[in-house]
Amino acid sequence: MTDLSSQQCSSLSSDKQPLSDAQSSAYLKQLDPQWQLDKQAQTISFIYTFKNYYQTMAFVNVVAQIAHQQDHHPDLLVSYNRCKVTYSTHSVGGLSINDFICAAKINSAQNL
């Protein structure tokens, strides 16, 4: 299986089906264990924590750059020292490979 962080997101049409629960679970195993799959297998999310607001906002800017480069955008919930990142693919009505690619790219950027 190819490393998710080295892949690129692709455009998905609305006739594309979301990933199955089994596919989502398999991709989830390739991410940091703190990424969580919701009970309906519709989203994945991770709550990142930081020492201060400046570090939180620096992280948000990294996520924004990845989202721009991949043309795939997460929902972000930002507070003083936390940022919750949630991915799903609206065009397919659930999870797609793009969600896991972007999650892996965020994890890779965090490890730099």
N, CA and C atoms as a LAMMPS dump frame, in Angstrom:
ITEM: TIMESTEP
0
ITEM: NUMBER OF ATOMS
336
ITEM: BOX BOUNDS ff ff ff
-5.0000000000000000e+02 5.0000000000000000e+02
-5.0000000000000000e+02 5.0000000000000000e+02
-5.0000000000000000e+02 5.0000000000000000e+02
ITEM: ATOMS id mol type element x y z
1 1 1 N 0.836 -1.171 0
2 1 2 C 0 0 0
3 1 3 C 0.89 1.247 0
4 2 1 N 0.595 2.191 -0.865
5 2 2 C 1.372 3.41 -0.981
6 2 3 C 1.135 4.318 0.227
7 3 1 N 2.219 4.936 0.712
8 3 2 C 2.125 5.871 1.823
9 3 3 C 1.13 6.976 1.465
10 4 1 N 0.143 7.176 2.32
11 4 2 C -0.896 8.163 2.052
12 4 3 C -0.338 9.572 1.89
13 5 1 N 0.665 9.927 2.681
14 5 2 C 1.183 11.297 2.638
15 5 3 C 1.891 11.618 1.329
16 6 1 N 2.259 10.612 0.553
17 6 2 C 2.919 10.86 -0.735
18 6 3 C 1.926 10.92 -1.895
19 7 1 N 0.657 10.648 -1.621
20 7 2 C -0.365 10.687 -2.66
21 7 3 C -0.944 12.088 -2.797
22 8 1 N -1.66 12.309 -3.89
23 8 2 C -2.318 13.583 -4.15
24 8 3 C -3.819 13.364 -4.236
25 9 1 N -4.581 14.326 -3.753
26 9 2 C -6.037 14.243 -3.846
27 9 3 C -6.471 14.383 -5.3
28 10 1 N -7.584 13.754 -5.614
29 10 2 C -8.139 13.865 -6.96
30 10 3 C -9.584 14.341 -6.868
31 11 1 N -10.06 14.888 -7.957
32 11 2 C -11.436 15.361 -8.023
33 11 3 C -12.384 14.172 -8
34 12 1 N -13.435 14.273 -7.209
35 12 2 C -14.401 13.184 -7.099
36 12 3 C -15.78 13.691 -7.491
37 13 1 N -16.45 12.965 -8.358
38 13 2 C -17.79 13.361 -8.773
39 13 3 C -18.82 12.876 -7.766
40 14 1 N -20.01 13.443 -7.834
41 14 2 C -21.06 13.095 -6.875
42 14 3 C -21.6 11.683 -7.086
43 15 1 N -21.281 11.034 -8.211
44 15 2 C -21.734 9.657 -8.414
45 15 3 C -20.763 8.639 -7.801
46 16 1 N -19.647 9.12 -7.274
47 16 2 C -18.677 8.257 -6.588
48 16 3 C -19.222 7.887 -5.214
49 17 1 N -19.076 6.64 -4.83
50 17 2 C -19.56 6.154 -3.545
51 17 3 C -18.538 6.457 -2.437
52 18 1 N -19.022 6.722 -1.218
53 18 2 C -18.084 6.888 -0.108
54 18 3 C -17.404 5.561 0.207
55 19 1 N -16.304 5.627 0.934
56 19 2 C -15.602 4.414 1.35
57 19 3 C -16.496 3.578 2.257
58 20 1 N -16.319 2.283 2.19
59 20 2 C -17.039 1.389 3.097
60 20 3 C -16.417 1.5 4.487
61 21 1 N -17.111 0.974 5.488
62 21 2 C -16.574 0.968 6.856
63 21 3 C -15.233 0.235 6.9
64 22 1 N -15.131 -0.874 6.186
65 22 2 C -13.887 -1.652 6.175
66 22 3 C -12.751 -0.88 5.513
67 23 1 N -13.04 -0.21 4.404
68 23 2 C -12.004 0.587 3.741
69 23 3 C -11.549 1.728 4.64
70 24 1 N -12.509 2.413 5.269
71 24 2 C -12.171 3.526 6.165
72 24 3 C -11.318 3.04 7.327
73 25 1 N -11.677 1.911 7.888
74 25 2 C -10.908 1.351 9.01
75 25 3 C -9.488 0.995 8.583
76 26 1 N -9.332 0.468 7.377
77 26 2 C -8.003 0.102 6.878
78 26 3 C -7.135 1.353 6.684
79 27 1 N -7.712 2.407 6.104
80 27 2 C -6.954 3.652 5.927
81 27 3 C -6.639 4.295 7.275
82 28 1 N -7.586 4.222 8.206
83 28 2 C -7.388 4.82 9.524
84 28 3 C -6.167 4.231 10.221
85 29 1 N -5.897 2.962 10.009
86 29 2 C -4.745 2.301 10.619
87 29 3 C -3.422 2.867 10.129
88 30 1 N -3.441 3.571 8.991
89 30 2 C -2.221 4.17 8.446
90 30 3 C -1.956 5.557 9.018
91 31 1 N -2.901 6.074 9.795
92 31 2 C -2.756 7.413 10.378
93 31 3 C -2.296 7.324 11.825
94 32 1 N -1.956 8.475 12.381
95 32 2 C -1.687 8.58 13.815
96 32 3 C -2.87 7.977 14.563
97 33 1 N -2.615 7.187 15.602
98 33 2 C -3.716 6.527 16.318
99 33 3 C -4.725 7.471 16.96
100 34 1 N -4.397 8.746 17.059
101 34 2 C -5.342 9.694 17.659
102 34 3 C -6.435 10.145 16.691
103 35 1 N -6.275 9.851 15.393
104 35 2 C -7.361 10.133 14.46
105 35 3 C -8.516 9.205 14.794
106 36 1 N -9.709 9.768 14.848
107 36 2 C -10.9 9.009 15.219
108 36 3 C -11.903 8.957 14.071
109 37 1 N -12.483 7.799 13.884
110 37 2 C -13.564 7.602 12.93
111 37 3 C -14.872 7.726 13.704
112 38 1 N -15.804 8.575 13.222
113 38 2 C -17.055 8.716 13.96
114 38 3 C -17.897 7.44 13.852
115 39 1 N -18.904 7.329 14.684
116 39 2 C -19.693 6.096 14.779
117 39 3 C -20.408 5.736 13.481
118 40 1 N -20.753 6.722 12.679
119 40 2 C -21.432 6.464 11.413
120 40 3 C -20.443 6.286 10.259
121 41 1 N -19.144 6.357 10.555
122 41 2 C -18.079 6.259 9.546
123 41 3 C -18.257 7.306 8.451
124 42 1 N -18.639 8.52 8.864
125 42 2 C -18.832 9.625 7.926
126 42 3 C -17.707 10.65 7.975
127 43 1 N -17.001 10.71 9.114
128 43 2 C -15.926 11.69 9.283
129 43 3 C -14.759 11.069 10.044
130 44 1 N -13.592 11.688 9.87
131 44 2 C -12.443 11.411 10.726
132 44 3 C -12.033 12.735 11.354
133 45 1 N -11.531 12.673 12.583
134 45 2 C -11.136 13.909 13.255
135 45 3 C -9.972 13.657 14.208
136 46 1 N -9.297 14.743 14.546
137 46 2 C -8.143 14.716 15.437
138 46 3 C -8.126 16.047 16.166
139 47 1 N -7.932 16.024 17.472
140 47 2 C -7.791 17.263 18.246
141 47 3 C -6.313 17.443 18.557
142 48 1 N -5.711 18.439 17.933
143 48 2 C -4.305 18.784 18.165
144 48 3 C -4.253 19.791 19.305
145 49 1 N -3.272 19.643 20.177
146 49 2 C -3.108 20.585 21.281
147 49 3 C -1.738 21.258 21.196
148 50 1 N -1.688 22.491 21.692
149 50 2 C -0.488 23.31 21.587
150 50 3 C -0.245 24.042 22.896
151 51 1 N 0.921 24.671 23.007
152 51 2 C 1.268 25.41 24.222
153 51 3 C 0.564 26.76 24.3
154 52 1 N 0.277 27.354 23.144
155 52 2 C -0.293 28.699 23.156
156 52 3 C -1.026 28.994 21.85
157 53 1 N -1.626 30.16 21.799
158 53 2 C -2.412 30.569 20.639
159 53 3 C -1.551 30.72 19.389
160 54 1 N -0.358 31.25 19.55
161 54 2 C 0.541 31.434 18.405
162 54 3 C 0.818 30.096 17.721
163 55 1 N 1.146 29.069 18.493
164 55 2 C 1.411 27.743 17.912
165 55 3 C 0.155 27.164 17.259
166 56 1 N -0.984 27.395 17.877
167 56 2 C -2.241 26.923 17.301
168 56 3 C -2.465 27.557 15.933
169 57 1 N -2.271 28.867 15.85
170 57 2 C -2.504 29.562 14.584
171 57 3 C -1.458 29.192 13.527
172 58 1 N -0.233 28.926 13.944
173 58 2 C 0.781 28.46 12.995
174 58 3 C 0.347 27.124 12.399
175 59 1 N -0.183 26.234 13.24
176 59 2 C -0.69 24.946 12.766
177 59 3 C -1.852 25.148 11.788
178 60 1 N -2.778 26.039 12.137
179 60 2 C -3.922 26.316 11.258
180 60 3 C -3.429 26.767 9.883
181 61 1 N -2.382 27.575 9.852
182 61 2 C -1.837 28.028 8.568
183 61 3 C -1.237 26.874 7.77
184 62 1 N -0.611 25.922 8.442
185 62 2 C -0.083 24.739 7.758
186 62 3 C -1.232 23.929 7.165
187 63 1 N -2.281 23.736 7.944
188 63 2 C -3.451 23.001 7.454
189 63 3 C -4.077 23.729 6.261
190 64 1 N -4.156 25.044 6.327
191 64 2 C -4.711 25.824 5.221
192 64 3 C -3.886 25.655 3.952
193 65 1 N -2.563 25.619 4.091
194 65 2 C -1.691 25.429 2.93
195 65 3 C -1.906 24.041 2.311
196 66 1 N -1.991 23.027 3.145
197 66 2 C -2.246 21.668 2.642
198 66 3 C -3.609 21.621 1.945
199 67 1 N -4.613 22.217 2.558
200 67 2 C -5.955 22.236 1.967
201 67 3 C -5.94 22.926 0.609
202 68 1 N -5.226 24.028 0.525
203 68 2 C -5.13 24.757 -0.741
204 68 3 C -4.42 23.917 -1.806
205 69 1 N -3.295 23.325 -1.44
206 69 2 C -2.533 22.511 -2.393
207 69 3 C -3.327 21.306 -2.885
208 70 1 N -4.092 20.692 -2.008
209 70 2 C -4.831 19.477 -2.352
210 70 3 C -6.261 19.755 -2.834
211 71 1 N -6.7 21.003 -2.715
212 71 2 C -8.074 21.39 -3.04
213 71 3 C -9.077 20.493 -2.314
214 72 1 N -8.781 20.27 -1.032
215 72 2 C -9.651 19.459 -0.168
216 72 3 C -9.573 20.068 1.223
217 73 1 N -10.703 20.532 1.724
218 73 2 C -10.709 21.403 2.884
219 73 3 C -11.425 20.78 4.076
220 74 1 N -10.779 20.793 5.246
221 74 2 C -11.4 20.249 6.451
222 74 3 C -12.258 21.296 7.153
223 75 1 N -13.029 20.827 8.104
224 75 2 C -13.663 21.728 9.055
225 75 3 C -12.671 21.89 10.197
226 76 1 N -12.485 23.127 10.641
227 76 2 C -11.569 23.417 11.74
228 76 3 C -12.334 24.091 12.868
229 77 1 N -12.091 23.616 14.077
230 77 2 C -12.621 24.254 15.274
231 77 3 C -11.401 24.703 16.069
232 78 1 N -11.198 26.017 16.125
233 78 2 C -9.97 26.579 16.691
234 78 3 C -10.272 27.272 18.019
235 79 1 N -9.454 26.976 19.014
236 79 2 C -9.519 27.682 20.292
237 79 3 C -8.098 28.053 20.702
238 80 1 N -7.924 28.542 21.907
239 80 2 C -6.628 29.071 22.338
240 80 3 C -5.474 28.098 22.11
241 81 1 N -5.589 26.882 22.594
242 81 2 C -4.46 25.943 22.47
243 81 3 C -4.876 24.602 21.866
244 82 1 N -5.958 24.629 21.079
245 82 2 C -6.425 23.401 20.432
246 82 3 C -6.969 23.709 19.053
247 83 1 N -6.904 22.7 18.209
248 83 2 C -7.549 22.779 16.909
249 83 3 C -8.081 21.391 16.573
250 84 1 N -9.379 21.302 16.393
251 84 2 C -9.983 20.046 15.969
252 84 3 C -10.109 20.083 14.451
253 85 1 N -9.534 19.088 13.799
254 85 2 C -9.568 18.962 12.345
255 85 3 C -10.521 17.817 12.023
256 86 1 N -11.51 18.098 11.193
257 86 2 C -12.484 17.076 10.8
258 86 3 C -12.563 17.028 9.28
259 87 1 N -12.442 15.821 8.762
260 87 2 C -12.536 15.605 7.317
261 87 3 C -13.725 14.735 6.96
262 88 1 N -14.359 15.072 5.859
263 88 2 C -15.313 14.234 5.145
264 88 3 C -15.369 14.806 3.729
265 89 1 N -15.908 14.038 2.819
266 89 2 C -15.996 14.495 1.431
267 89 3 C -17.458 14.713 1.094
268 90 1 N -17.843 15.967 1.019
269 90 2 C -19.242 16.316 0.816
270 90 3 C -19.785 15.77 -0.503
271 91 1 N -18.965 15.779 -1.552
272 91 2 C -19.453 15.341 -2.861
273 91 3 C -19.83 13.867 -2.903
274 92 1 N -19.266 13.045 -2.016
275 92 2 C -19.615 11.618 -2
276 92 3 C -20.512 11.273 -0.803
277 93 1 N -20.751 12.224 0.071
278 93 2 C -21.621 11.985 1.212
279 93 3 C -21.011 11.096 2.279
280 94 1 N -19.72 11.209 2.481
281 94 2 C -19.024 10.406 3.496
282 94 3 C -17.531 10.554 3.338
283 95 1 N -16.808 9.495 3.605
284 95 2 C -15.351 9.531 3.528
285 95 3 C -14.847 9.076 2.169
286 96 1 N -13.756 9.689 1.742
287 96 2 C -13.062 9.287 0.517
288 96 3 C -11.575 9.168 0.832
289 97 1 N -10.836 8.643 -0.108
290 97 2 C -9.38 8.538 0.048
291 97 3 C -8.777 9.916 0.288
292 98 1 N -9.368 10.97 -0.279
293 98 2 C -8.843 12.327 -0.111
294 98 3 C -8.757 12.736 1.356
295 99 1 N -9.728 12.312 2.158
296 99 2 C -9.726 12.651 3.583
297 99 3 C -8.505 12.062 4.281
298 100 1 N -8.182 10.833 3.956
299 100 2 C -7.057 10.147 4.585
300 100 3 C -5.713 10.662 4.058
301 101 1 N -5.676 11.041 2.789
302 101 2 C -4.459 11.636 2.223
303 101 3 C -4.135 12.938 2.953
304 102 1 N -5.132 13.799 3.114
305 102 2 C -4.889 15.088 3.781
306 102 3 C -4.542 14.9 5.253
307 103 1 N -5.2 13.969 5.923
308 103 2 C -4.872 13.692 7.326
309 103 3 C -3.42 13.247 7.448
310 104 1 N -2.978 12.375 6.537
311 104 2 C -1.588 11.907 6.563
312 104 3 C -0.614 13.048 6.286
313 105 1 N -0.977 13.948 5.393
314 105 2 C -0.112 15.089 5.085
315 105 3 C 0.022 16.008 6.3
316 106 1 N -1.066 16.201 7.037
317 106 2 C -1.002 17.015 8.256
318 106 3 C -0.076 16.34 9.262
319 107 1 N -0.217 15.046 9.449
320 107 2 C 0.654 14.329 10.385
321 107 3 C 2.112 14.457 9.968
322 108 1 N 2.396 14.322 8.679
323 108 2 C 3.78 14.45 8.188
324 108 3 C 4.322 15.844 8.452
325 109 1 N 3.498 16.865 8.225
326 109 2 C 3.936 18.245 8.466
327 109 3 C 4.201 18.481 9.943
328 110 1 N 3.437 17.855 10.817
329 110 2 C 3.634 17.996 12.258
330 110 3 C 4.955 17.377 12.706
331 111 1 N 5.431 16.398 11.973
332 111 2 C 6.666 15.698 12.362
333 111 3 C 7.938 16.341 11.819
334 112 1 N 7.799 17.462 11.119
335 112 2 C 8.985 18.128 10.549
336 112 3 C 9.789 18.83 11.616
